């Protein structure tokens, strides 16, 4: 026979107690972590964390491949009878065309035409210096060029250059390890273009740059085909105005960012658009970083950034002029969130996907292992599709303003905080996350020592416990759909403002130790639909402050992980059954099948008791 829960559980008072109790939070704003430090209260300026786009422009994410790529970008065909042939022969080259100027090992192309290039230059370069209206096509038909002190391919002037990798060919462009000025341009890549540059075709290209970037373009850099291997001391791909990728495959090992696009003068430029393809990258800096916006419609991504999540608490040295890496402290939070203003110039941004403006992801397969945030925007992040495997040394997905998930499958195996933004809006998708601090954090508001609210105002404050004044938190968590599983060592749902659940299936598993709570909010927590199952610590517990469906909230003493929880109605029908992965002392249950005022039987392990839903 089952024992009565009254012996083991502290009952009945919990329905009100959970809604009302909390800690004495000095600042009146419920944004403390386990160590008592304030979340998001630090201001960090670092060498790679400068925000060049402080006033980002609106982004039209309805744009498609047709808006991003021209027909010519994908055109690989050419008339061989009209093409100019360039044959490289080790230390020099030969060509019968007057549009090709050869001086020792330097081959300069001066007119619009199609050029078929083959052979080897042991210490030479191809230079394009044509009229500004010229559109040139370079057919790489098995080339191997190394320039010891500069770029192997240098494009000075033209309207646009198309590089086609001939089918079945292997091509190599390399810098020898130093860059020596040859004109007024600061050449710092094995490929360096001042003009629009497109790569296409079905062949392969290996780019090696031991002293600088791999491929540099001071305009629009486009890929519509080909297989690329890039090894560089700095950025793998580096562009000013945009990087646009479709149907291309990359293996990039970069000393800084895998792909970097930055325009400090025009906030509408500096964006990255990826339609499809494969990008495997390892970087000591960021993975894919845009100073404007980042839009990903599809593709396969495997990014190892900053040594991965295991390096999330290790300060990194080095200082290179990037943008927007700081956000809420650059992710270096070895002892919890920083609570003081800090200025440093020796941290390197190590984020997976990063944009100073918004990020939109509508499809693709992502494996991101990053020392810092895995996905980070200074404005908003919208995920409407895709499959994600994320391990982060800081936040898995972070937006300074709004984070929206409408679809997709997101598995976060490691993070400091799983999802963080001022406003977190989960409308759909399947999300499973593990966080060493908060599972979802709506980091709104500012510290306010003279405001009584949050947990300070919740002792004896009636339903919801709002006995004190309103706190300064203006963040929000809204869950209206999807399946959400949270395993957090801090708060499960931490709303520095308001929490609203109107749909979906949400499970929160929290610890019994520490200054933590399953639900943690400043202003209100309302549930009007969906299923909520929460377990965790009892000391700082809160329940929902308002509901349009029944809520059962009980304190159950200290229960071991793996202890089964069952809720049945008076007819014996099972409403909810759950087995938490962590030990717990509180159970909070709500679903459309739970009716306020009705009596339910809750069984925890071998103990059971009857409770009236609030």
N, C-alpha and C positions, 0 to 999 in steps of 0.2 A: 504493500500500500504506500502511496506517495505521501510524503510528509507535508505538513502545512507550511506554506511559504512564510507565515507569520513568525516562525522561529528563526528563519535565516535572513529574511528580507526586511528592510525598513520600508514599510508600505504606506499607502494612502497619502501621507503627508507629501510624498514625492511629486504627486501631480501638480501641486502648487509650488513645492520647493524647487523642482527642476525649472519651472518657469521663472523663478525668482531669485535664485542664489547666484553668487559670483564672488570675485575677488575685489580687494580694494585697489583699484587701478588709479594710480596717482594722477594721470593726465586726463581722466574722464573719458578716454577713448579706448575702446576695447581692441587694442592692437599689440598686445604683448606676446612674446614668444615664450618658450619654456624657461628661458633664463631671465625673464623679466625685462628684456630689451624691447624697445619699440620697433615695430615693423616700418620699413620705408621712411625712416626719419633722417637718413644720411644724405649728404650731398657730396658726390665724389667727382673730381675732375681729373682725368687721367690722359695720358698721351694719346690713346686711341679712342677716347670716349668723348671727343668734342662733337657737338651737335651742329652741323652746318645748316640744317634745314629746320630752323626754329619755328617757321610758319609754313608747314607743308601745305601743298595745294590739294584740292579734292582729286580723288582718283576714280577714273571710270573703269571699274573691273569687268564691265560687259564687253570690253575689247577682246577680239579673237585673233587667231592666227592670220586671218586675212588683213587685219589691221597692223600686224607686227611684221609680216614678211611680204616681199614682193615676189612676183613670178620669177624674176631674174635671180633672186636669191637662191632658188632651187635648181636653176638651169645649169646642167653640166655638159650639154651637147655643144659642139662647135664644128665649124667647117674646116676640116684638116687641110683642105687645099688652099685656104686663105690664111692659115695660121703661120705665125713666125716661129721658127725653130731656134732654140738656144741650147747648145751642147757644151756642158762644162767638162773640163779635161784636167782637173787637179789644181793647177795654179792659175789657169786662165779659162777662157771660153771662146766659142766661135758662133757667129751668126751672120747670115747674108743680108740682113735687113738694116737699113739706115736708121731705123728707130731704136736700134740697140747699140749703145756705146760701151766699148770694152776697154778698160784701162787696167792692165795687169789682172788682178783677181776681183776687180769691181765691175759688175755688169749693171749698166744703167739703162732703163727702159723709158722712152721719152714720148711715145705716141699711143693713141687708142688703137688697140688690136687684141687679138688672141695670141698668147705666147705659150708654146709647148717647151717646157724646160726639163732637162735630164742631165745626169752626171754628177760630178763631185767637184766642190771647191774646198780645198784644204784650209785656206785662210782667206776667205773672200766674202762678198756680200752681193745681194741683188738689191738695187735701188730703183724705185719707181719715182720719176720726176716728170710728170706729163702735164698737159694743160688742165686747168681746174674743172673743165667740162668733160674730161675724158673718162670713159668707163672701160676698164681693162680686165681681161680674163687671163689669169696665169694658170696653166695646166702643169701641176707637179707630176711628172711622169717618172718618178724614181730619182729623187735628188738627195744629196747629202752635202750640206753647207755648214761650215763652222767659221765664225769670225772671232778671232781671239780677243779683240778689244772693242767690239761694237755689236750691232744687230746683224744677224744673217740675212734678214729681210727687212728693208727700211723703205717705207712709203712716205715720201715727202709731199707730193702734190698729185692730185687726180680728183675726179668727182667721187668715184668709187672703184674699189679693186675687188675682184672676185677670184678667190683661189680655189681651184678645183683639184681634188686629189683623185688622180686617175685610178680607175678600177684595178684592184689587185696590186697596187704599188705601195712601197714603203718609202717614206720621205722623212728627212731629218733636218732640223734647223737648230743651231746651237751657238751660244756665246762661250768664249773660252775661259771666262773667269774674271774679266775686268771690263770696265767701260771707260773709254777715253774719248773726250769730246772731239767731234769732227766738224761741227757747225754750232749754231745757236740752240739747237734742240737738245734737251736733256735725254739722250737715248739711254734707256735703262731696262730694255727687254731684248730677248733673243729675236723676237718679232716686234717691230715698232712701227706704228702707222699713225700719221697725222690725220688721215682721212677715213671715211667709211670703209670697213673691211668685212667681207663675207667669205666664209669657208664652206665648201660643199663637196660633194663627191662621195665615193665609196672606198677610197683608199685610206691609208693611215698616215699620221704625221706625229713624229716625236719632237718635242721642243725641250731643250735643256738650257737652263740659265743659272749657273752656279753663283752669280753675283748680282742678280736682279730679278725682274719679273719674267714670266714666260712669254705671254702674248700681251702686248700693250696696244690699245687703240684710243686715240684722243677724240674719237667720234663714236659712231655706232658699230659695235662688234657683233656679227651675226654668224651663227652656225646652223646649217640646214642638212648636214650629212657629214660622214667621215668618222674615223676613230682616232682619238687624240691621247697621247701620253705626254704629260707636262711635269717636269721636275724643275723647281725654281727656288731660289733663296728668298724671294719676296712673294708677291701675289702670283698665282697660277695664271689666271686671266684678269686683266686690268683694263677698264674702260672708263671714259668720262661721261658719255651721254647715255648709253644703254648697252646691255648684253642681252641678246635674244637667241634662244636655243631651241632647235627642233631636230628630231631624228639623228642625233649625234651621240657618240659615246666618249666619255672622258675618264681617264685615270690621272689624277693630279696629286702631286706631293708638293706642298707649298710651305715655305718658311714663314709666310704671313697668311693671307686669305686664299682659299681655294678659288673663289670668284669674287672680285671686288669691283664695284661700279660706283663712282663718286663724282658729283659735279657740285662744287662749292658755290657756283655763281647762279645757277638756274634750278629752282626746286622742282620743275617739271621734268628735269633730266636727272641722270644718275639712277635709272631704274633697271630692273632685271625681269625678263619675261621668259619663262620656260614652258614650252608646250609639251615636249616629250623628250625621250632620250634616256641615257644612263650617265649619272655623275657619281663616281667614286672618288672621294677626296680625303686627304689627311692634311691637316694644317696646324701650325703652331698658333695662328691667329683665329679668325673667323672662318666658318665654312662658306656660306654664300651671303654677301653683304652688299646692301644697296643704300645709298644716301637719300634716295627717293623712295619708291615703293618696290615691292617684290610680289610678282604674280606667278603662281605655278598652277598649270592646268593638268599636268601629268608628268610621268617619268619615273625613273628608279633612282633613289638617292641613298648613298651609304657614306656618311660623313663621320670622321673621327677628328675631334677638334680639341686642341689644347691638351692632348694626352688623354682625353675622356673624363667621365664623371669622377673617376678616382682622384683626379687632380683638382677637384672643385674647391678644396680648402687651402690650396697651395698658391701663394703669391707668385706671379710670373714676372720676370724681368724683361726689359726691352721696352722701347718706346718708339712707335712709328705713327705718323700723323694720320689717323683714321677719323671716324666720325661716330658719335652716338653709342659708344660702347658702355657708357656708365649706367644710365638709367637709375637704378636703385642701389648703386654701389658696385657695379661691375661684377657682381656675383661672388666677391671674395668675402664670405661671411663665416669665418672659421669658428667663431664662438657664438653663433646666433647673429641676428641682424645688427648692423651697426647703429648705435644710438647717438652718435656725435658726428658733427660735420668734419669731414676729412678731405684733405687735398693731397693728391699724390700724382706723380708723373711717371711712375715706373710699372703701371699695370697694362697688360695687353688684353684687349677684348678677345674672348674665346667662345663666341656664341655659334650655334649651328646655322640657323637661318636668321638674318637680322636686317631690319629696315628702319630708317629714320622716319619714314612715312608708314603707311599701312601695308599689311601682308594679307594676301588672299590665296588660299590653297583650295582648289576644287577637285583635285585628284592626284594620284601618284602613290608610290610606295616609298616610305622613308625609314631609314635606320640612322638615328642620330645619337652619337655618344659624345657629349661635350662637357668641358670643365665648367662652362658658364651656362647661361640660359640656352636651351636647345632651339626654341623659337622665340624671337624677341622683336617687338615693334614699339617705337616711341609714340604710336597713335593707336591703331587697332589691328587685331588679328581676327580673320574670319576663316574658319575651316568648314567647308561644305562637302568634303569628300576626301578619300585617301585612306591609306593604312599607315600607321605610325608605330615604330618601336623606338622608345626614347629612354635614354639614361642621361641625367643631367646632374652636374655638380651644384647647380643653383635651381632656378625655376625651370620646369619643363617647358611651359608655354607662358609667356609674359607679354602683356600689352599695357602701356601706360594709361590708356583710356578704356577701350572696350575689347573684350575677348568673346567672340561668338562661335559656337559650335552647332552646326545644324545637321551634320552627317559625318560619316567616317568611323574608322576603328582606331582608337588611340590606346596604346598600352605603354604606360610610364613605369618602368621597373625601378627607377631610382631618381629622386629629386629632393631638393630642399623644400620647395613648395610646388605642388603639381600644376595648378592653374592659378595665375595671379593677374589681376587687372583692377582698375577702378570699378568697372562694371563687368561681371562675368555672366554671360547669357548662354545657357545650355538648352538648345531646342531639340536636339536629336543626337544620334550617334551612339556608339558603344565606347565608353571611357573606363579604363581601369588604371588606377594610379597608386603608387606607393610614394609617400613623402615623409621625410625626416622631421618636417615641421607641419605646416598647415596643408591640408589637402587642396581646398579651394580658398583663396584669400581675396576678398574684395577690399583692396587697400585704400579706402577712401578717407577723406578728412585730414585734419591736422591735429597735433597734440594740443590739448586745452586743459590746463591744470585747474581752471576755475569753473569748469562745467561738470555738473554732476549728471552722469548718464552711464550708458554701457552697464557694466556689472556694478559700478558704484551705486547706481540708482535702483538696483533690483531687489534689495532686501525688503521683503514685506510690501511689495508694490502691487498686489492684486494680480490678475491674470496677465502674464507677460512680464510682470514685475517692473513696469516702467514707473517706479515710484519717484525717481529723481527727474532732473531736467534732461532735455534731449542732448545727446552727445554730439560732437562735431562731425562724426563719421558721415560721409555722403556717398559711400560706395554701395554697391548692390550685387547680390547674387540672385539670379532668376533661373529656375529650372522648370521647363515646361514640357520636356520630352526626353527621350533617350534612356539608355541604361548607364548608370554611373556607379562605379564601385571605388570607394576611397579607403585606403589603409594608411593612416597618418599617425605619426608619433606626436604631433601637435594637435591643434584643433582640426576637426573634420571639415566643417563649413564655417569659415571665419568671415563674417560680414561686418566690416567697419561701416555700418549703415543698416541696410535692410536685406532680409532674406525672404524670397517668395518661391514657393513650390506649387505648381499647378498641374503637373503631369510627370510622366516618366517613372522610372524605377531607380531609386537612390538608396545605396547601402553605404553607411559610414562605420568603419571599424577603427576605434581609437584605443589608446593605452589607458591603463588605470593609474599610472604614475605621472607626476609632473603637473604643472599648472595648465591643464588642458580641458577641453570640453568637446563633446560631439557636435553641438551647436553653439556658436559664439557670435553674438550680434549686439550692436549698439542700440538700434531703434526698435525694430520689430522683426518677427519671424512668422510668416503666414503660410499655411498650407491649405490649399483649396482643392487639390486633386493629386493623383499619382500615389505611388507607394514609397514610404520612407521607413527604413530600418536603421536604427543607430545604436551603437554601443560604445562605451568608453568609461571615463572617470566620473566619479560622483561629486567630487569636491567643488568644482566650478560649474556644475551642470546647469544648463538652461533647456527648457522645452519650447515649443512654439507659443508665441504670445497670442495668436489668433488662428482659428481654423474653421473651415466649412465642412470638415469631416472629422470623425473621431480620432482622438490621440490617446494612446496608453503610454504613460511614462512612469517607470518604477525604478527604485534603487534596489539592487539585488545582492548587496554585499560583494565580496571579491570572488569572482568566478574565473575559473581557468579557461584558457583558450581551448576551443573545441567543444565547449559546453553547449548543448543544443537548446534553442529557444523556440517554443511553440505557443501561438496564440489561437484560441478556439472560441467560437461564439457559444451561446447558451444551448444550442442544439448539438454541439459537439463537432461542428464543421471547422476544419483548420483554415484559418484566415492567413496566417503568416507562419513560416517555419524558417529558421536561420541558425547557422552555426558560425559564430565569429572566429576569426583567425587569431585574434589577440585576446588576452584576459580582459575582463570588463566588470564594472560595478553598477552600470546604468543601462537600462533598455528603454528606447523611445521608438514607438511603433505608430504608424498611421497609414491608412489606405481607404479607398472609397467604400470598402466592405466593413469598416469600423464606424459605428454610429454613436455619436455623442449621447451620453446618458445610459447607454446599454451596458450590461455587465459581461465581462469576458474572463476567461480563464487563461492565465499565463503560466507556462511551465518552463522552468529553467533547470536543466539537468533532471534531478529526481524530485525537485521541489515545485509545488504549484500553489496558486491562490487565485481568488476572484477579485476583479477590479472593475470599476465603472469608468468608461472612457470619458474624457473631458471634451 
